[in-house]
C-alpha cells in the first residue's frame, strides 16, 4: 500500500488564519505541532473549515518558548475533499506550525 507522506511548515503565523491542509481524496492528518516562538503566552485555535469551523483546539494556551502536539499516539484526522485545516494565533507573528499528513490515501 503506497502512501504519499507530506508536511506543511508555517513560520510566524499570527492573527490571520494559515491554511495547513486542503483536503482532497480523503487525506489523513497524522501530526500537528504548535510552537510559541515568543517570550510571552499566546492562545491558538486549530480548526477544520467545513460549513463553518469545527475545532480541534480552541483557545489553547501555549507558554513562552514552548510547544504542544495536537495529534499523537497514532491518532489521525481524516479530511474529506474540500475540508480546510487552519491554525491561528491571538498574537501577530507568534506561532510556528508543523503539520504532517498523508496525501491521497490509496488502497
C-alpha positions as CSV (number, residue, x, y, z in Angstrom):
1,X,0.0,0.0,0.0
2,X,1.8,3.1,-1.2
3,X,1.2,6.4,0.6
4,X,2.3,9.9,-0.2
5,X,3.6,11.5,3.1
6,X,3.7,15.3,3.1
7,X,4.2,18.1,5.5
8,X,3.4,21.8,5.7
9,X,5.7,24.1,7.6
10,X,4.3,27.5,8.6
11,X,6.5,30.2,10.2
12,X,5.4,33.1,12.3
13,X,1.7,32.6,12.0
14,X,-0.3,35.4,13.5
15,X,-3.9,36.7,13.7
16,X,-4.7,35.7,10.1
17,X,-5.5,32.0,9.7
18,X,-2.9,29.9,8.0
19,X,-4.0,27.0,5.8
20,X,-2.3,23.8,6.8
21,X,-4.0,21.3,4.5
22,X,-6.8,21.4,2.0
23,X,-8.5,18.0,1.8
24,X,-8.7,16.1,-1.4
25,X,-9.5,12.4,-1.9
26,X,-9.6,11.8,1.9
27,X,-6.3,12.9,3.2
28,X,-5.2,12.0,6.8
29,X,-3.5,14.4,9.2
30,X,-1.1,12.4,11.3
31,X,0.7,15.2,13.2
32,X,0.3,18.8,14.3
33,X,2.9,20.5,16.4
34,X,2.4,24.1,17.5
35,X,5.3,26.2,18.9
36,X,5.1,29.6,20.5
37,X,8.2,31.5,19.2
38,X,7.7,34.5,21.6
39,X,8.7,35.2,25.1
40,X,5.0,35.8,26.1
41,X,2.0,33.5,26.3
42,X,-0.2,33.0,23.2
43,X,-3.6,31.4,22.6
44,X,-4.1,29.2,19.5
45,X,-7.1,27.8,17.6
46,X,-6.9,24.9,15.1
47,X,-10.0,24.0,13.1
48,X,-11.4,22.4,10.0
49,X,-13.5,24.7,7.8
50,X,-16.5,22.8,6.5
51,X,-19.8,24.6,6.6
52,X,-18.4,26.6,9.5
53,X,-15.5,25.9,11.8
54,X,-15.1,22.5,13.6
55,X,-12.4,23.0,16.3
56,X,-9.6,20.6,17.1
57,X,-8.3,23.1,19.6
58,X,-9.8,26.4,20.7
59,X,-8.1,28.9,22.9
60,X,-5.2,26.6,23.8
61,X,-2.7,28.5,25.8
62,X,0.9,27.9,24.9
63,X,3.5,29.3,27.3
64,X,6.6,31.2,26.1
65,X,9.1,29.2,24.1
66,X,7.0,26.1,24.4
67,X,5.3,23.7,22.0
68,X,2.3,21.3,22.1
69,X,1.4,18.3,20.0
70,X,-2.2,18.1,18.9
71,X,-2.2,14.6,17.3
72,X,-0.2,11.9,18.9
73,X,-0.2,8.2,19.7
74,X,-1.2,7.0,16.3
75,X,-4.3,9.2,16.1
76,X,-5.4,10.6,12.7
77,X,-7.8,13.2,11.5
78,X,-9.4,12.5,8.0
79,X,-10.1,15.4,5.8
80,X,-12.8,15.0,3.1
81,X,-12.5,16.7,-0.2
82,X,-12.9,20.5,0.3
83,X,-12.2,20.5,4.1
84,X,-9.6,23.1,5.0
85,X,-7.4,22.7,8.2
86,X,-6.3,26.1,9.6
87,X,-4.4,27.5,12.5
88,X,-4.4,31.0,14.0
89,X,-2.9,32.8,17.0
90,X,-4.2,35.7,19.0
91,X,-0.8,37.4,18.6
92,X,1.0,38.6,15.5
93,X,3.9,36.5,14.2
94,X,3.9,34.2,17.2
95,X,3.4,30.6,16.1
96,X,5.3,28.0,14.1
97,X,3.3,25.0,12.9
98,X,4.4,21.7,11.6
99,X,1.6,19.6,10.0
100,X,2.3,16.1,8.7
101,X,-0.3,14.3,6.6
102,X,-0.9,11.5,4.1
103,X,-1.9,12.9,0.7
104,X,-4.5,10.9,-1.2
105,X,-4.9,7.7,0.8
106,X,-4.5,4.7,-1.5
107,X,-5.6,1.1,-1.1
